[in-house]
Amino acid sequence: MSEPAQVGGFSLLPVRVAVVGSRSAGPRWWSTALVPFGLSTTTTPEGGRKRMNQAEESTTVVIVGGGVAGLALGNFLLRSGIDCVILEKRSREYVENRHRAGSLDARGVRMLREWGLGEAIEEVDHGSSDANMPLIIDGEKRQWKMDESNADDLDAVFCPQQVLVRNLIKIFLRDGGDLRFESEDVCLEGIDTERPVVRYRDAAGSAKAIGCDFVAGSDGYHGVSRTGIPADVLNCYTHEFGYAWLTILAEVPANPPAVMAVHSRGFAAQITRGPNASRLYLQCPVTDTIDQWPDERIWSELELRFGEPPAVKGPIVSKQVVPLRGVVFDPMSYGRLYLVGDAAHIISPMSAEGMSLALHDAEVLARAVIQYVEKDDSSLLDSYSDTCLTHTWERQASAVWMTETMHESGDAGYAGEFRKRVARVNLETILQPRTSDI
């Protein structure tokens, strides 16, 4: 057997990545990995590469953050034979049970299926996320407009984020992915060089370092990845809507999966987070605190805004006051660092597009990395930020319109009676006509 080629102090070794149980047809994939010269790597009987024992490791992409964006990117790369490591700060139990928004648009659904990841959403409620989701306006139940000939209206799903995350984790690990939970103190070095290094402390407290070609920062708005972009390079654009949501996690089922209310007292909603959990929302001033909202007041306010008592009352697990806003960071890349998902943008939760935006970024970056590795073509990597920002601003524009329409058409105390009447006209454009109007 010939000696492995040496490149810049590294040995270029063939690594076979076995995609086990993939629904996609085609041959097994082979790739190469740069390994520090003098270190060895072995393969499992199935062809997967074992993690090296030495602190210094090497991979193609280090993904910081194991949420929807990071897990989707990891699965896309794994299915394309691209070596990657996902570092997640939290434990697996925490990540798989973290309740977050649960809507995925038709494009996101089709994307997962096209990558052979349809099983990740098999167990969720298929059909339009607007179907059977009434809107109650001052006590009157209305329905959203639906176009049954439009696939985008039919393919969207309600998918609690913890369900999608749990399934993506299961698939990634089953297919041989390298996912390291409880990876703390992440530090990015040399992202403006051709060979960045990601340092972290593992679950046992040992210091680790991974050399890589690219770093994907998918660790959310409060993560460390974005700090890798110099302050004089990074621009932050924000919009504050001037009101907040009191978000409540309660141990009660939601039937239907989602119901919303527009009322003179403010917006309200109940959205499923699983078979026995719901997220409740009440529009409130940004200055409110959770101490001002005891459980009794929450249930009473929901009854007033929905026009009827809640079907089921149950334990309230958590409360939080969340100001509504939109945030976009520009650029979304710097050197070999690429921001993905909430690390790059926050969209109003009224749009229910957070997961869909994360999937979009992940796919754009995955295809860019694949093109670079397979064809030595960096054009998609070079245009990554512009491509994602164009899409992000389009969705932000839609989110601002929907957020203002839903909130200003209720309580006139925020934007005035003029804006309320304008918002009511806008709202009618996306609702089915009243039966009496037909």
Solvent accessible surface area in square Angstrom, and as a share of the most:
residue,aa,sasa,rsa
1,M,232,1.04
2,S,97,0.63
3,E,153,0.69
4,P,48,0.30
5,A,58,0.45
6,Q,111,0.49
7,V,78,0.45
8,G,77,0.75
9,G,51,0.49
10,F,53,0.22
11,S,6,0.04
12,L,66,0.33
13,L,31,0.15
14,P,88,0.55
15,V,2,0.01
16,R,70,0.26
17,V,15,0.09
18,A,12,0.09
19,V,8,0.04
20,V,67,0.38
21,G,51,0.50
22,S,29,0.19
23,R,146,0.53
24,S,67,0.43
25,A,106,0.82
26,G,61,0.59
27,P,113,0.71
28,R,118,0.43
29,W,103,0.36
30,W,164,0.58
31,S,19,0.12
32,T,77,0.45
33,A,5,0.04
34,L,45,0.22
35,V,0,0.00
36,P,26,0.16
37,F,115,0.48
38,G,69,0.67
39,L,45,0.23
40,S,85,0.55
41,T,31,0.18
42,T,82,0.48
43,T,80,0.46
44,T,40,0.23
45,P,137,0.86
46,E,106,0.48
47,G,8,0.08
48,G,23,0.22
49,R,55,0.20
50,K,112,0.48
51,R,134,0.49
52,M,13,0.06
53,N,143,0.73
54,Q,80,0.35
55,A,49,0.38
56,E,79,0.35
57,E,13,0.06
58,S,3,0.02
59,T,5,0.03
60,T,16,0.09
61,V,1,0.00
62,V,0,0.00
63,I,0,0.00
64,V,6,0.03
65,G,6,0.06
66,G,2,0.02
67,G,16,0.15
68,V,7,0.04
69,A,8,0.06
70,G,0,0.00
71,L,0,0.00
72,A,0,0.00
73,L,0,0.00
74,G,0,0.00
75,N,0,0.00
76,F,0,0.00
77,L,0,0.00
78,L,9,0.04
79,R,17,0.06
80,S,13,0.08
81,G,2,0.02
82,I,5,0.03
83,D,21,0.11
84,C,9,0.05
85,V,10,0.05
86,I,0,0.00
87,L,2,0.01
88,E,10,0.04
89,K,125,0.53
90,R,110,0.40
91,S,38,0.24
92,R,98,0.36
93,E,132,0.59
94,Y,95,0.36
95,V,1,0.01
96,E,24,0.11
97,N,90,0.46
98,R,50,0.18
99,H,49,0.22
100,R,109,0.40
101,A,47,0.37
102,G,5,0.05
103,S,16,0.10
104,L,0,0.00
105,D,50,0.26
106,A,4,0.03
107,R,100,0.36
108,G,2,0.02
109,V,0,0.00
110,R,85,0.31
111,M,5,0.02
112,L,0,0.00
113,R,112,0.41
114,E,127,0.57
115,W,25,0.09
116,G,8,0.08
117,L,0,0.00
118,G,10,0.10
119,E,34,0.15
120,A,0,0.00
121,I,1,0.00
122,E,98,0.44
123,E,113,0.51
124,V,19,0.11
125,D,79,0.41
126,H,79,0.35
127,G,29,0.27
128,S,11,0.07
129,S,20,0.13
130,D,51,0.27
131,A,36,0.28
132,N,117,0.60
133,M,13,0.06
134,P,10,0.06
135,L,0,0.00
136,I,10,0.05
137,I,10,0.05
138,D,76,0.39
139,G,50,0.48
140,E,70,0.31
141,K,127,0.54
142,R,11,0.04
143,Q,67,0.30
144,W,18,0.06
145,K,105,0.44
146,M,60,0.27
147,D,68,0.35
148,E,136,0.61
149,S,104,0.67
150,N,61,0.31
151,A,53,0.41
152,D,75,0.39
153,D,36,0.19
154,L,77,0.38
155,D,38,0.20
156,A,9,0.07
157,V,0,0.00
158,F,15,0.06
159,C,0,0.00
160,P,12,0.07
161,Q,25,0.11
162,Q,12,0.05
163,V,15,0.09
164,L,0,0.00
165,V,3,0.02
166,R,87,0.32
167,N,7,0.03
168,L,0,0.00
169,I,0,0.00
170,K,105,0.45
171,I,1,0.00
172,F,0,0.00
173,L,62,0.31
174,R,96,0.35
175,D,0,0.00
176,G,60,0.58
177,G,13,0.13
178,D,36,0.19
179,L,16,0.08
180,R,18,0.06
181,F,39,0.16
182,E,79,0.36
183,S,1,0.01
184,E,86,0.39
185,D,103,0.54
186,V,24,0.14
187,C,62,0.37
188,L,32,0.16
189,E,67,0.30
190,G,33,0.31
191,I,14,0.07
192,D,100,0.52
193,T,69,0.40
194,E,135,0.61
195,R,57,0.21
196,P,0,0.00
197,V,36,0.21
198,V,0,0.00
199,R,98,0.36
200,Y,9,0.04
201,R,106,0.39
202,D,35,0.18
203,A,73,0.56
204,A,92,0.72
205,G,37,0.35
206,S,51,0.33
207,A,67,0.52
208,K,48,0.21
209,A,2,0.02
210,I,1,0.00
211,G,10,0.09
212,C,0,0.00
213,D,33,0.17
214,F,4,0.02
215,V,1,0.00
216,A,0,0.00
217,G,0,0.00
218,S,10,0.06
219,D,37,0.19
220,G,21,0.20
221,Y,52,0.20
222,H,169,0.76
223,G,17,0.16
224,V,66,0.38
225,S,0,0.00
226,R,34,0.12
227,T,111,0.65
228,G,25,0.24
229,I,6,0.03
230,P,49,0.31
231,A,100,0.77
232,D,134,0.69
233,V,56,0.32
234,L,37,0.18
235,N,72,0.37
236,C,69,0.41
237,Y,103,0.39
238,T,79,0.46
239,H,79,0.35
240,E,99,0.44
241,F,23,0.10
242,G,48,0.46
243,Y,6,0.02
244,A,0,0.00
245,W,12,0.04
246,L,0,0.00
247,T,14,0.08
248,I,0,0.00
249,L,18,0.09
250,A,0,0.00
251,E,95,0.43
252,V,1,0.00
253,P,63,0.40
254,A,17,0.13
255,N,146,0.75
256,P,41,0.26
257,P,36,0.23
258,A,0,0.00
259,V,20,0.12
260,M,25,0.11
261,A,0,0.00
262,V,0,0.00
263,H,36,0.16
264,S,62,0.40
265,R,117,0.43
266,G,1,0.01
267,F,2,0.01
268,A,0,0.00
269,A,2,0.01
270,Q,36,0.16
271,I,20,0.10
272,T,21,0.12
273,R,7,0.03
274,G,16,0.16
275,P,119,0.75
276,N,106,0.55
277,A,15,0.12
278,S,0,0.00
279,R,37,0.13
280,L,3,0.01
281,Y,21,0.08
282,L,0,0.00
283,Q,3,0.01
284,C,2,0.01
285,P,59,0.37
286,V,69,0.40
287,T,111,0.64
288,D,20,0.10
289,T,69,0.40
290,I,81,0.41
291,D,126,0.65
292,Q,87,0.39
293,W,4,0.01
294,P,66,0.41
295,D,54,0.28
296,E,130,0.58
297,R,97,0.35
298,I,0,0.00
299,W,25,0.09
300,S,59,0.38
301,E,9,0.04
302,L,3,0.01
303,E,68,0.30
304,L,87,0.43
305,R,10,0.04
306,F,23,0.10
307,G,55,0.52
308,E,103,0.46
309,P,86,0.54
310,P,33,0.21
311,A,110,0.85
312,V,74,0.43
313,K,121,0.51
314,G,20,0.19
315,P,86,0.54
316,I,29,0.15
317,V,85,0.49
318,S,48,0.31
319,K,56,0.24
320,Q,109,0.48
321,V,31,0.18
322,V,50,0.29
323,P,61,0.38
324,L,1,0.01
325,R,73,0.27
326,G,8,0.07
327,V,1,0.00
328,V,1,0.01
329,F,13,0.06
330,D,40,0.21
331,P,32,0.20
332,M,0,0.00
333,S,25,0.16
334,Y,61,0.23
335,G,46,0.44
336,R,44,0.16
337,L,0,0.00
338,Y,13,0.05
339,L,0,0.00
340,V,0,0.00
341,G,0,0.00
342,D,61,0.32
343,A,0,0.00
344,A,0,0.00
345,H,3,0.01
346,I,38,0.19
347,I,15,0.07
348,S,1,0.01
349,P,57,0.36
350,M,12,0.06
351,S,20,0.13
352,A,44,0.34
353,E,23,0.10
354,G,29,0.28
355,M,6,0.03
356,S,9,0.06
357,L,2,0.01
358,A,8,0.06
359,L,0,0.00
360,H,13,0.06
361,D,0,0.00
362,A,0,0.00
363,E,16,0.07
364,V,28,0.16
365,L,2,0.01
366,A,0,0.00
367,R,115,0.42
368,A,0,0.00
369,V,1,0.00
370,I,25,0.13
371,Q,37,0.16
372,Y,60,0.23
373,V,67,0.38
374,E,95,0.43
375,K,148,0.63
376,D,120,0.62
377,D,53,0.27
378,S,44,0.28
379,S,58,0.37
380,L,72,0.36
381,L,8,0.04
382,D,110,0.57
383,S,43,0.28
384,Y,0,0.00
385,S,10,0.07
386,D,101,0.52
387,T,60,0.35
388,C,0,0.00
389,L,13,0.06
390,T,82,0.48
391,H,40,0.18
392,T,0,0.00
393,W,112,0.39
394,E,97,0.44
395,R,72,0.26
396,Q,10,0.04
397,A,67,0.52
398,S,46,0.30
399,A,1,0.01
400,V,46,0.26
401,W,102,0.36
402,M,47,0.21
403,T,0,0.00
404,E,42,0.19
405,T,3,0.02
406,M,0,0.00
407,H,1,0.01
408,E,16,0.07
409,S,0,0.00
410,G,1,0.01
411,D,35,0.18
412,A,29,0.23
413,G,72,0.69
414,Y,71,0.27
415,A,43,0.33
416,G,30,0.29
417,E,85,0.38
418,F,160,0.67
419,R,99,0.36
420,K,35,0.15
421,R,162,0.59
422,V,62,0.36
423,A,3,0.02
424,R,65,0.24
425,V,102,0.59
426,N,44,0.23
427,L,1,0.01
428,E,68,0.30
429,T,77,0.45
430,I,41,0.21
431,L,2,0.01
432,Q,74,0.33
433,P,81,0.51
434,R,89,0.33
435,T,122,0.71
436,S,101,0.65
437,D,93,0.48
438,I,161,0.82
